Amino acid sequence: AFFRDMLGDIDEPTLPFGLQDVQGDGQGIEEACQRVDIDLSQRLRAQARQLGVSSASLYHLAWARVLGAVSGKEDVVFGTVLLGRLQGGAGSDRALGM
């Protein structure tokens, strides 16, 4: 009931760059990794403490802003795995996200 109440008005997925009918097994997808330097990491942690949230919450906010920009949407929805990613099964390593 919680998710139905919170997400009931969402009628389409948040898709970056208008991609909807992606074909294939994802083998052509490239992974990008941007490490956060120590100074920025410490500032993010301090900001999170000041706001009373986790550092992960700030990263999720940043990801939501990116998705909003590349999808052209003000309201975005995405999932995140909090537990069990290593048990995700075949293909889970090619899922879009953080």
Phi and psi restraints in degrees (range 20) as a CNS / XPLOR table:
assign (resid 1 and name C) (resid 2 and name N)
       (resid 2 and name CA) (resid 2 and name C) 1.0 -59.6 20.0 2
assign (resid 2 and name N) (resid 2 and name CA)
       (resid 2 and name C) (resid 3 and name N) 1.0 -53.4 20.0 2
assign (resid 2 and name C) (resid 3 and name N)
       (resid 3 and name CA) (resid 3 and name C) 1.0 -67.5 20.0 2
assign (resid 3 and name N) (resid 3 and name CA)
       (resid 3 and name C) (resid 4 and name N) 1.0 -35.3 20.0 2
assign (resid 3 and name C) (resid 4 and name N)
       (resid 4 and name CA) (resid 4 and name C) 1.0 -60.9 20.0 2
assign (resid 4 and name N) (resid 4 and name CA)
       (resid 4 and name C) (resid 5 and name N) 1.0 -43.2 20.0 2
assign (resid 4 and name C) (resid 5 and name N)
       (resid 5 and name CA) (resid 5 and name C) 1.0 -66.8 20.0 2
assign (resid 5 and name N) (resid 5 and name CA)
       (resid 5 and name C) (resid 6 and name N) 1.0 -42.3 20.0 2
assign (resid 5 and name C) (resid 6 and name N)
       (resid 6 and name CA) (resid 6 and name C) 1.0 -75.5 20.0 2
assign (resid 6 and name N) (resid 6 and name CA)
       (resid 6 and name C) (resid 7 and name N) 1.0 -34.3 20.0 2
assign (resid 6 and name C) (resid 7 and name N)
       (resid 7 and name CA) (resid 7 and name C) 1.0 -114.5 20.0 2
assign (resid 7 and name N) (resid 7 and name CA)
       (resid 7 and name C) (resid 8 and name N) 1.0 9.9 20.0 2
assign (resid 7 and name C) (resid 8 and name N)
       (resid 8 and name CA) (resid 8 and name C) 1.0 -59.7 20.0 2
assign (resid 8 and name N) (resid 8 and name CA)
       (resid 8 and name C) (resid 9 and name N) 1.0 -26.2 20.0 2
assign (resid 8 and name C) (resid 9 and name N)
       (resid 9 and name CA) (resid 9 and name C) 1.0 -92.6 20.0 2
assign (resid 9 and name N) (resid 9 and name CA)
       (resid 9 and name C) (resid 10 and name N) 1.0 2.1 20.0 2
assign (resid 9 and name C) (resid 10 and name N)
       (resid 10 and name CA) (resid 10 and name C) 1.0 -83.3 20.0 2
assign (resid 10 and name N) (resid 10 and name CA)
       (resid 10 and name C) (resid 11 and name N) 1.0 119.4 20.0 2
assign (resid 10 and name C) (resid 11 and name N)
       (resid 11 and name CA) (resid 11 and name C) 1.0 -117.4 20.0 2
assign (resid 11 and name N) (resid 11 and name CA)
       (resid 11 and name C) (resid 12 and name N) 1.0 3.6 20.0 2
assign (resid 11 and name C) (resid 12 and name N)
       (resid 12 and name CA) (resid 12 and name C) 1.0 -154.2 20.0 2
assign (resid 12 and name N) (resid 12 and name CA)
       (resid 12 and name C) (resid 13 and name N) 1.0 154.4 20.0 2
assign (resid 12 and name C) (resid 13 and name N)
       (resid 13 and name CA) (resid 13 and name C) 1.0 -73.3 20.0 2
assign (resid 13 and name N) (resid 13 and name CA)
       (resid 13 and name C) (resid 14 and name N) 1.0 159.0 20.0 2
assign (resid 13 and name C) (resid 14 and name N)
       (resid 14 and name CA) (resid 14 and name C) 1.0 -87.5 20.0 2
assign (resid 14 and name N) (resid 14 and name CA)
       (resid 14 and name C) (resid 15 and name N) 1.0 108.4 20.0 2
assign (resid 14 and name C) (resid 15 and name N)
       (resid 15 and name CA) (resid 15 and name C) 1.0 -116.6 20.0 2
assign (resid 15 and name N) (resid 15 and name CA)
       (resid 15 and name C) (resid 16 and name N) 1.0 122.2 20.0 2
assign (resid 15 and name C) (resid 16 and name N)
       (resid 16 and name CA) (resid 16 and name C) 1.0 -68.6 20.0 2
assign (resid 16 and name N) (resid 16 and name CA)
       (resid 16 and name C) (resid 17 and name N) 1.0 143.4 20.0 2
assign (resid 16 and name C) (resid 17 and name N)
       (resid 17 and name CA) (resid 17 and name C) 1.0 57.2 20.0 2
assign (resid 17 and name N) (resid 17 and name CA)
       (resid 17 and name C) (resid 18 and name N) 1.0 21.3 20.0 2
assign (resid 17 and name C) (resid 18 and name N)
       (resid 18 and name CA) (resid 18 and name C) 1.0 71.3 20.0 2
assign (resid 18 and name N) (resid 18 and name CA)
       (resid 18 and name C) (resid 19 and name N) 1.0 14.4 20.0 2
assign (resid 18 and name C) (resid 19 and name N)
       (resid 19 and name CA) (resid 19 and name C) 1.0 -74.8 20.0 2
assign (resid 19 and name N) (resid 19 and name CA)
       (resid 19 and name C) (resid 20 and name N) 1.0 121.4 20.0 2
assign (resid 19 and name C) (resid 20 and name N)
       (resid 20 and name CA) (resid 20 and name C) 1.0 -127.0 20.0 2
assign (resid 20 and name N) (resid 20 and name CA)
       (resid 20 and name C) (resid 21 and name N) 1.0 -47.3 20.0 2
assign (resid 20 and name C) (resid 21 and name N)
       (resid 21 and name CA) (resid 21 and name C) 1.0 -103.4 20.0 2
assign (resid 21 and name N) (resid 21 and name CA)
       (resid 21 and name C) (resid 22 and name N) 1.0 65.4 20.0 2
assign (resid 21 and name C) (resid 22 and name N)
       (resid 22 and name CA) (resid 22 and name C) 1.0 -76.7 20.0 2
assign (resid 22 and name N) (resid 22 and name CA)
       (resid 22 and name C) (resid 23 and name N) 1.0 128.4 20.0 2
assign (resid 22 and name C) (resid 23 and name N)
       (resid 23 and name CA) (resid 23 and name C) 1.0 -103.9 20.0 2
assign (resid 23 and name N) (resid 23 and name CA)
       (resid 23 and name C) (resid 24 and name N) 1.0 156.7 20.0 2
assign (resid 23 and name C) (resid 24 and name N)
       (resid 24 and name CA) (resid 24 and name C) 1.0 100.8 20.0 2
assign (resid 24 and name N) (resid 24 and name CA)
       (resid 24 and name C) (resid 25 and name N) 1.0 -173.3 20.0 2
assign (resid 24 and name C) (resid 25 and name N)
       (resid 25 and name CA) (resid 25 and name C) 1.0 -103.4 20.0 2
assign (resid 25 and name N) (resid 25 and name CA)
       (resid 25 and name C) (resid 26 and name N) 1.0 6.3 20.0 2
assign (resid 25 and name C) (resid 26 and name N)
       (resid 26 and name CA) (resid 26 and name C) 1.0 85.6 20.0 2
assign (resid 26 and name N) (resid 26 and name CA)
       (resid 26 and name C) (resid 27 and name N) 1.0 5.6 20.0 2
assign (resid 26 and name C) (resid 27 and name N)
       (resid 27 and name CA) (resid 27 and name C) 1.0 -64.9 20.0 2
assign (resid 27 and name N) (resid 27 and name CA)
       (resid 27 and name C) (resid 28 and name N) 1.0 -25.3 20.0 2
assign (resid 27 and name C) (resid 28 and name N)
       (resid 28 and name CA) (resid 28 and name C) 1.0 -85.0 20.0 2
assign (resid 28 and name N) (resid 28 and name CA)
       (resid 28 and name C) (resid 29 and name N) 1.0 -0.1 20.0 2
assign (resid 28 and name C) (resid 29 and name N)
       (resid 29 and name CA) (resid 29 and name C) 1.0 -77.3 20.0 2
assign (resid 29 and name N) (resid 29 and name CA)
       (resid 29 and name C) (resid 30 and name N) 1.0 133.1 20.0 2
assign (resid 29 and name C) (resid 30 and name N)
       (resid 30 and name CA) (resid 30 and name C) 1.0 -100.4 20.0 2
assign (resid 30 and name N) (resid 30 and name CA)
       (resid 30 and name C) (resid 31 and name N) 1.0 142.1 20.0 2
assign (resid 30 and name C) (resid 31 and name N)
       (resid 31 and name CA) (resid 31 and name C) 1.0 -97.4 20.0 2
assign (resid 31 and name N) (resid 31 and name CA)
       (resid 31 and name C) (resid 32 and name N) 1.0 137.0 20.0 2
assign (resid 31 and name C) (resid 32 and name N)
       (resid 32 and name CA) (resid 32 and name C) 1.0 -116.8 20.0 2
assign (resid 32 and name N) (resid 32 and name CA)
       (resid 32 and name C) (resid 33 and name N) 1.0 139.4 20.0 2
assign (resid 32 and name C) (resid 33 and name N)
       (resid 33 and name CA) (resid 33 and name C) 1.0 -133.3 20.0 2
assign (resid 33 and name N) (resid 33 and name CA)
       (resid 33 and name C) (resid 34 and name N) 1.0 126.0 20.0 2
assign (resid 33 and name C) (resid 34 and name N)
       (resid 34 and name CA) (resid 34 and name C) 1.0 -121.1 20.0 2
assign (resid 34 and name N) (resid 34 and name CA)
       (resid 34 and name C) (resid 35 and name N) 1.0 110.2 20.0 2
assign (resid 34 and name C) (resid 35 and name N)
       (resid 35 and name CA) (resid 35 and name C) 1.0 -76.4 20.0 2
assign (resid 35 and name N) (resid 35 and name CA)
       (resid 35 and name C) (resid 36 and name N) 1.0 142.9 20.0 2
assign (resid 35 and name C) (resid 36 and name N)
       (resid 36 and name CA) (resid 36 and name C) 1.0 -93.8 20.0 2
assign (resid 36 and name N) (resid 36 and name CA)
       (resid 36 and name C) (resid 37 and name N) 1.0 126.2 20.0 2
assign (resid 36 and name C) (resid 37 and name N)
       (resid 37 and name CA) (resid 37 and name C) 1.0 -68.7 20.0 2
assign (resid 37 and name N) (resid 37 and name CA)
       (resid 37 and name C) (resid 38 and name N) 1.0 162.8 20.0 2
assign (resid 37 and name C) (resid 38 and name N)
       (resid 38 and name CA) (resid 38 and name C) 1.0 -57.4 20.0 2
assign (resid 38 and name N) (resid 38 and name CA)
       (resid 38 and name C) (resid 39 and name N) 1.0 -44.4 20.0 2
assign (resid 38 and name C) (resid 39 and name N)
       (resid 39 and name CA) (resid 39 and name C) 1.0 -61.0 20.0 2
assign (resid 39 and name N) (resid 39 and name CA)
       (resid 39 and name C) (resid 40 and name N) 1.0 -48.0 20.0 2
assign (resid 39 and name C) (resid 40 and name N)
       (resid 40 and name CA) (resid 40 and name C) 1.0 -65.1 20.0 2
assign (resid 40 and name N) (resid 40 and name CA)
       (resid 40 and name C) (resid 41 and name N) 1.0 -39.6 20.0 2
assign (resid 40 and name C) (resid 41 and name N)
       (resid 41 and name CA) (resid 41 and name C) 1.0 -59.8 20.0 2
assign (resid 41 and name N) (resid 41 and name CA)
       (resid 41 and name C) (resid 42 and name N) 1.0 -43.7 20.0 2
assign (resid 41 and name C) (resid 42 and name N)
       (resid 42 and name CA) (resid 42 and name C) 1.0 -65.8 20.0 2
assign (resid 42 and name N) (resid 42 and name CA)
       (resid 42 and name C) (resid 43 and name N) 1.0 -38.6 20.0 2
assign (resid 42 and name C) (resid 43 and name N)
       (resid 43 and name CA) (resid 43 and name C) 1.0 -67.1 20.0 2
assign (resid 43 and name N) (resid 43 and name CA)
       (resid 43 and name C) (resid 44 and name N) 1.0 -38.9 20.0 2
assign (resid 43 and name C) (resid 44 and name N)
       (resid 44 and name CA) (resid 44 and name C) 1.0 -63.9 20.0 2
assign (resid 44 and name N) (resid 44 and name CA)
       (resid 44 and name C) (resid 45 and name N) 1.0 -42.6 20.0 2
assign (resid 44 and name C) (resid 45 and name N)
       (resid 45 and name CA) (resid 45 and name C) 1.0 -64.0 20.0 2
assign (resid 45 and name N) (resid 45 and name CA)
       (resid 45 and name C) (resid 46 and name N) 1.0 -40.9 20.0 2
assign (resid 45 and name C) (resid 46 and name N)
       (resid 46 and name CA) (resid 46 and name C) 1.0 -64.5 20.0 2
assign (resid 46 and name N) (resid 46 and name CA)
       (resid 46 and name C) (resid 47 and name N) 1.0 -41.8 20.0 2
assign (resid 46 and name C) (resid 47 and name N)
       (resid 47 and name CA) (resid 47 and name C) 1.0 -64.4 20.0 2
assign (resid 47 and name N) (resid 47 and name CA)
       (resid 47 and name C) (resid 48 and name N) 1.0 -41.6 20.0 2
assign (resid 47 and name C) (resid 48 and name N)
       (resid 48 and name CA) (resid 48 and name C) 1.0 -61.7 20.0 2
assign (resid 48 and name N) (resid 48 and name CA)
       (resid 48 and name C) (resid 49 and name N) 1.0 -44.4 20.0 2
assign (resid 48 and name C) (resid 49 and name N)
       (resid 49 and name CA) (resid 49 and name C) 1.0 -59.7 20.0 2
assign (resid 49 and name N) (resid 49 and name CA)
       (resid 49 and name C) (resid 50 and name N) 1.0 -44.5 20.0 2
assign (resid 49 and name C) (resid 50 and name N)
       (resid 50 and name CA) (resid 50 and name C) 1.0 -61.3 20.0 2
assign (resid 50 and name N) (resid 50 and name CA)
       (resid 50 and name C) (resid 51 and name N) 1.0 -36.7 20.0 2
assign (resid 50 and name C) (resid 51 and name N)
       (resid 51 and name CA) (resid 51 and name C) 1.0 -84.8 20.0 2
assign (resid 51 and name N) (resid 51 and name CA)
       (resid 51 and name C) (resid 52 and name N) 1.0 -11.4 20.0 2
assign (resid 51 and name C) (resid 52 and name N)
       (resid 52 and name CA) (resid 52 and name C) 1.0 75.4 20.0 2
assign (resid 52 and name N) (resid 52 and name CA)
       (resid 52 and name C) (resid 53 and name N) 1.0 30.9 20.0 2
assign (resid 52 and name C) (resid 53 and name N)
       (resid 53 and name CA) (resid 53 and name C) 1.0 -128.2 20.0 2
assign (resid 53 and name N) (resid 53 and name CA)
       (resid 53 and name C) (resid 54 and name N) 1.0 174.4 20.0 2
assign (resid 53 and name C) (resid 54 and name N)
       (resid 54 and name CA) (resid 54 and name C) 1.0 -85.9 20.0 2
assign (resid 54 and name N) (resid 54 and name CA)
       (resid 54 and name C) (resid 55 and name N) 1.0 160.5 20.0 2
assign (resid 54 and name C) (resid 55 and name N)
       (resid 55 and name CA) (resid 55 and name C) 1.0 -60.5 20.0 2
assign (resid 55 and name N) (resid 55 and name CA)
       (resid 55 and name C) (resid 56 and name N) 1.0 -37.0 20.0 2
assign (resid 55 and name C) (resid 56 and name N)
       (resid 56 and name CA) (resid 56 and name C) 1.0 -58.5 20.0 2
assign (resid 56 and name N) (resid 56 and name CA)
       (resid 56 and name C) (resid 57 and name N) 1.0 -35.7 20.0 2
assign (resid 56 and name C) (resid 57 and name N)
       (resid 57 and name CA) (resid 57 and name C) 1.0 -61.8 20.0 2
assign (resid 57 and name N) (resid 57 and name CA)
       (resid 57 and name C) (resid 58 and name N) 1.0 -38.4 20.0 2
assign (resid 57 and name C) (resid 58 and name N)
       (resid 58 and name CA) (resid 58 and name C) 1.0 -67.7 20.0 2
assign (resid 58 and name N) (resid 58 and name CA)
       (resid 58 and name C) (resid 59 and name N) 1.0 -39.0 20.0 2
assign (resid 58 and name C) (resid 59 and name N)
       (resid 59 and name CA) (resid 59 and name C) 1.0 -65.6 20.0 2
assign (resid 59 and name N) (resid 59 and name CA)
       (resid 59 and name C) (resid 60 and name N) 1.0 -39.3 20.0 2
assign (resid 59 and name C) (resid 60 and name N)
       (resid 60 and name CA) (resid 60 and name C) 1.0 -64.7 20.0 2
assign (resid 60 and name N) (resid 60 and name CA)
       (resid 60 and name C) (resid 61 and name N) 1.0 -38.3 20.0 2
assign (resid 60 and name C) (resid 61 and name N)
       (resid 61 and name CA) (resid 61 and name C) 1.0 -61.7 20.0 2
assign (resid 61 and name N) (resid 61 and name CA)
       (resid 61 and name C) (resid 62 and name N) 1.0 -45.2 20.0 2
assign (resid 61 and name C) (resid 62 and name N)
       (resid 62 and name CA) (resid 62 and name C) 1.0 -61.3 20.0 2
assign (resid 62 and name N) (resid 62 and name CA)
       (resid 62 and name C) (resid 63 and name N) 1.0 -43.0 20.0 2
assign (resid 62 and name C) (resid 63 and name N)
       (resid 63 and name CA) (resid 63 and name C) 1.0 -64.4 20.0 2
assign (resid 63 and name N) (resid 63 and name CA)
       (resid 63 and name C) (resid 64 and name N) 1.0 -39.6 20.0 2
assign (resid 63 and name C) (resid 64 and name N)
       (resid 64 and name CA) (resid 64 and name C) 1.0 -62.5 20.0 2
assign (resid 64 and name N) (resid 64 and name CA)
       (resid 64 and name C) (resid 65 and name N) 1.0 -39.6 20.0 2
assign (resid 64 and name C) (resid 65 and name N)
       (resid 65 and name CA) (resid 65 and name C) 1.0 -66.5 20.0 2
assign (resid 65 and name N) (resid 65 and name CA)
       (resid 65 and name C) (resid 66 and name N) 1.0 -39.9 20.0 2
assign (resid 65 and name C) (resid 66 and name N)
       (resid 66 and name CA) (resid 66 and name C) 1.0 -62.4 20.0 2
assign (resid 66 and name N) (resid 66 and name CA)
       (resid 66 and name C) (resid 67 and name N) 1.0 -49.1 20.0 2
assign (resid 66 and name C) (resid 67 and name N)
       (resid 67 and name CA) (resid 67 and name C) 1.0 -59.8 20.0 2
assign (resid 67 and name N) (resid 67 and name CA)
       (resid 67 and name C) (resid 68 and name N) 1.0 -39.6 20.0 2
assign (resid 67 and name C) (resid 68 and name N)
       (resid 68 and name CA) (resid 68 and name C) 1.0 -60.9 20.0 2
assign (resid 68 and name N) (resid 68 and name CA)
       (resid 68 and name C) (resid 69 and name N) 1.0 -42.2 20.0 2
assign (resid 68 and name C) (resid 69 and name N)
       (resid 69 and name CA) (resid 69 and name C) 1.0 -67.2 20.0 2
assign (resid 69 and name N) (resid 69 and name CA)
       (resid 69 and name C) (resid 70 and name N) 1.0 -43.5 20.0 2
assign (resid 69 and name C) (resid 70 and name N)
       (resid 70 and name CA) (resid 70 and name C) 1.0 -84.9 20.0 2
assign (resid 70 and name N) (resid 70 and name CA)
       (resid 70 and name C) (resid 71 and name N) 1.0 -11.6 20.0 2
assign (resid 70 and name C) (resid 71 and name N)
       (resid 71 and name CA) (resid 71 and name C) 1.0 -105.0 20.0 2
assign (resid 71 and name N) (resid 71 and name CA)
       (resid 71 and name C) (resid 72 and name N) 1.0 -12.6 20.0 2
assign (resid 71 and name C) (resid 72 and name N)
       (resid 72 and name CA) (resid 72 and name C) 1.0 72.7 20.0 2
assign (resid 72 and name N) (resid 72 and name CA)
       (resid 72 and name C) (resid 73 and name N) 1.0 23.3 20.0 2
assign (resid 72 and name C) (resid 73 and name N)
       (resid 73 and name CA) (resid 73 and name C) 1.0 -116.1 20.0 2
assign (resid 73 and name N) (resid 73 and name CA)
       (resid 73 and name C) (resid 74 and name N) 1.0 146.1 20.0 2
assign (resid 73 and name C) (resid 74 and name N)
       (resid 74 and name CA) (resid 74 and name C) 1.0 -84.4 20.0 2
assign (resid 74 and name N) (resid 74 and name CA)
       (resid 74 and name C) (resid 75 and name N) 1.0 -37.2 20.0 2
assign (resid 74 and name C) (resid 75 and name N)
       (resid 75 and name CA) (resid 75 and name C) 1.0 -103.0 20.0 2
assign (resid 75 and name N) (resid 75 and name CA)
       (resid 75 and name C) (resid 76 and name N) 1.0 121.6 20.0 2
assign (resid 75 and name C) (resid 76 and name N)
       (resid 76 and name CA) (resid 76 and name C) 1.0 -122.8 20.0 2
assign (resid 76 and name N) (resid 76 and name CA)
       (resid 76 and name C) (resid 77 and name N) 1.0 153.6 20.0 2
assign (resid 76 and name C) (resid 77 and name N)
       (resid 77 and name CA) (resid 77 and name C) 1.0 -133.0 20.0 2
assign (resid 77 and name N) (resid 77 and name CA)
       (resid 77 and name C) (resid 78 and name N) 1.0 131.6 20.0 2
assign (resid 77 and name C) (resid 78 and name N)
       (resid 78 and name CA) (resid 78 and name C) 1.0 -148.7 20.0 2
assign (resid 78 and name N) (resid 78 and name CA)
       (resid 78 and name C) (resid 79 and name N) 1.0 159.4 20.0 2
assign (resid 78 and name C) (resid 79 and name N)
       (resid 79 and name CA) (resid 79 and name C) 1.0 -106.9 20.0 2
assign (resid 79 and name N) (resid 79 and name CA)
       (resid 79 and name C) (resid 80 and name N) 1.0 161.3 20.0 2
assign (resid 79 and name C) (resid 80 and name N)
       (resid 80 and name CA) (resid 80 and name C) 1.0 -143.4 20.0 2
assign (resid 80 and name N) (resid 80 and name CA)
       (resid 80 and name C) (resid 81 and name N) 1.0 143.2 20.0 2
assign (resid 80 and name C) (resid 81 and name N)
       (resid 81 and name CA) (resid 81 and name C) 1.0 -91.1 20.0 2
assign (resid 81 and name N) (resid 81 and name CA)
       (resid 81 and name C) (resid 82 and name N) 1.0 122.1 20.0 2
assign (resid 81 and name C) (resid 82 and name N)
       (resid 82 and name CA) (resid 82 and name C) 1.0 -97.5 20.0 2
assign (resid 82 and name N) (resid 82 and name CA)
       (resid 82 and name C) (resid 83 and name N) 1.0 -22.8 20.0 2
assign (resid 82 and name C) (resid 83 and name N)
       (resid 83 and name CA) (resid 83 and name C) 1.0 -153.9 20.0 2
assign (resid 83 and name N) (resid 83 and name CA)
       (resid 83 and name C) (resid 84 and name N) 1.0 136.5 20.0 2
assign (resid 83 and name C) (resid 84 and name N)
       (resid 84 and name CA) (resid 84 and name C) 1.0 93.3 20.0 2
assign (resid 84 and name N) (resid 84 and name CA)
       (resid 84 and name C) (resid 85 and name N) 1.0 12.7 20.0 2
assign (resid 84 and name C) (resid 85 and name N)
       (resid 85 and name CA) (resid 85 and name C) 1.0 -58.5 20.0 2
assign (resid 85 and name N) (resid 85 and name CA)
       (resid 85 and name C) (resid 86 and name N) 1.0 -35.6 20.0 2
assign (resid 85 and name C) (resid 86 and name N)
       (resid 86 and name CA) (resid 86 and name C) 1.0 -68.5 20.0 2
assign (resid 86 and name N) (resid 86 and name CA)
       (resid 86 and name C) (resid 87 and name N) 1.0 -18.2 20.0 2
assign (resid 86 and name C) (resid 87 and name N)
       (resid 87 and name CA) (resid 87 and name C) 1.0 -102.7 20.0 2
assign (resid 87 and name N) (resid 87 and name CA)
       (resid 87 and name C) (resid 88 and name N) 1.0 22.5 20.0 2
assign (resid 87 and name C) (resid 88 and name N)
       (resid 88 and name CA) (resid 88 and name C) 1.0 -69.9 20.0 2
assign (resid 88 and name N) (resid 88 and name CA)
       (resid 88 and name C) (resid 89 and name N) 1.0 -16.6 20.0 2
assign (resid 88 and name C) (resid 89 and name N)
       (resid 89 and name CA) (resid 89 and name C) 1.0 89.3 20.0 2
assign (resid 89 and name N) (resid 89 and name CA)
       (resid 89 and name C) (resid 90 and name N) 1.0 178.9 20.0 2
assign (resid 89 and name C) (resid 90 and name N)
       (resid 90 and name CA) (resid 90 and name C) 1.0 -61.5 20.0 2
assign (resid 90 and name N) (resid 90 and name CA)
       (resid 90 and name C) (resid 91 and name N) 1.0 133.4 20.0 2
assign (resid 90 and name C) (resid 91 and name N)
       (resid 91 and name CA) (resid 91 and name C) 1.0 86.6 20.0 2
assign (resid 91 and name N) (resid 91 and name CA)
       (resid 91 and name C) (resid 92 and name N) 1.0 -9.8 20.0 2
assign (resid 91 and name C) (resid 92 and name N)
       (resid 92 and name CA) (resid 92 and name C) 1.0 -65.4 20.0 2
assign (resid 92 and name N) (resid 92 and name CA)
       (resid 92 and name C) (resid 93 and name N) 1.0 -22.9 20.0 2
assign (resid 92 and name C) (resid 93 and name N)
       (resid 93 and name CA) (resid 93 and name C) 1.0 -75.3 20.0 2
assign (resid 93 and name N) (resid 93 and name CA)
       (resid 93 and name C) (resid 94 and name N) 1.0 -8.7 20.0 2
assign (resid 93 and name C) (resid 94 and name N)
       (resid 94 and name CA) (resid 94 and name C) 1.0 -107.6 20.0 2
assign (resid 94 and name N) (resid 94 and name CA)
       (resid 94 and name C) (resid 95 and name N) 1.0 12.4 20.0 2
assign (resid 94 and name C) (resid 95 and name N)
       (resid 95 and name CA) (resid 95 and name C) 1.0 -77.4 20.0 2
assign (resid 95 and name N) (resid 95 and name CA)
       (resid 95 and name C) (resid 96 and name N) 1.0 142.5 20.0 2
assign (resid 95 and name C) (resid 96 and name N)
       (resid 96 and name CA) (resid 96 and name C) 1.0 -71.6 20.0 2
assign (resid 96 and name N) (resid 96 and name CA)
       (resid 96 and name C) (resid 97 and name N) 1.0 131.0 20.0 2
assign (resid 96 and name C) (resid 97 and name N)
       (resid 97 and name CA) (resid 97 and name C) 1.0 152.2 20.0 2
assign (resid 97 and name N) (resid 97 and name CA)
       (resid 97 and name C) (resid 98 and name N) 1.0 -166.1 20.0 2
